[in-house]
Amino acid sequence: MTFCAAHNPVGAGLPAMASCQSTEMPAVPLQSRASSLPQGSALFSGQQRAGGCGKMPVTQNQQGLPRSMSEKDTIAVQLVREALLQSCAPGVAREELLSKVGIAPALLETGEGRVPASQYAKLWRLLARRGDDEFFGMDPRKLKSGSLAFLCRSAMAQPSLAAGLSTGLSFLSLMLERLPAQLVHQQSLAEIVLLEDDPEPRRAFTYFTYWMIVHGVACWLAGRRIPILAIELRCPAPDFIDDYRVMFSDNLRFDRPRTRMIFSADCLDLPIKRSAEELKRFLAHAPANILVKYRDPQSLASRIKHDLRQLPAEQWPETEALAQQLCMSASTLRRRLAEEGQTYQGLKDSVRKELAIVWLAEPSISFVEIASRLGFADASSFYKAFRKWSGSNPGHYRTLILNEAV
């Protein structure tokens, strides 16, 4: 089976990128600050925790393990429920299915449970095999076993990612009745748009499963992660979206007039150089090999980014001042961040990019105002930085994101 998540589709340790050429790490979700970040964080406010320092506490879960140990490589139990809801007919022994893949049925009754990504991947394989449907019964037509392997073989025969995506989307549009799709290239941006006729939107899980297939295969074809600038969906926001933000993008927008995924058009020119042996390995290990690690909200990087968001950019501390507020040396701060795959400059750029994307979706905020809010000397400097972060001109991005025509 060839299900692929958005981050890391070509192997563990692949750096997340802000564009097809850059190496920016992914950002913490803007819209889930209250739930996914530690409360009362005040690294930059001068407040000190017990002991006199702003050192990060080690949080414990119900099993007594540090959160950073217990929640890596895991999937929220809400997504397990969604997979069963979409795939299992009434009367099917769900407990038997869960037991076969090592998931305790009682875990589904909890609100905050998580399961190993490997077990979730086994469940998906089992559901697809039992139903002979690699889209889990979410379309009137079955995506029969072997369809995704055929999709990959067809797409990898193309010279570029643009051609490979077009081939793959044509195949999926032929196989799935209700989710025809089109690749659109608009100046510095590209988008994949679902051309739905049904006035009623699909469930969020259906859309995200589709994007998981398309984006995951695209990343494998290109040999690198294709950064997603935004995903818009026709459906309302589901009760639980944290894992979707980690898998795809922090910039998820719901209740939109159409469903589409937006990314830098630079990626379309990437060559496809995949062999039959590489395809065999990819299919053999999917989806477990591409399900992302849980992003620890208690990490030092997450705490720093949380506090950066609370301050105007001109008040962001320099490295030495930040280290002093954290009661550590600057070299220790750099080492701690490096252990998490981060740099302080990268965190600042990541927050600037997050905020820029949010403000660009607000037509009342001018480019000059956005540049000022982000601490740039002028709009030209902001333009250059946004292009570096996203691979797109901010004017092109605003035009596309505000174009609501169906």
Secondary structure, DSSP 4 states (H G I P E B T S, - for coil): -----SS-TTSTTPPP-SSSS--PPPPPPSTTHHHHS-TT--TTSS---TTSS-PPP--B-TTS-BHHHHSTTEEEHHHHHHHHHHHPPTT--HHHHHHHTT--GGGGG-SS-EEEHHHHHHHHHHHHHHHT-TTTT-SSS---TTHHHHHHHHHHTSSBHHHHHHHHHHHHHHH-SS--EEEEEETTEEEEEE----SSPPPHHHHHHHHHHHHHHHHHHHTS---EEEEE-SSPPPS--HHHHHHT-S-EE-S-SSEEEEEEGGGGGPBP---HHHHHHHHHHTTTTTPPPP--TTSHHHHHHHHHHTS-GGGPPPHHHHHHHTTS-HHHHHHHHHHTT--HHHHHHHHHHHHHHHHHT-TTS-HHHHHHHTT-SSHHHHHHHHHHHHSS-HHHHHHHHT----
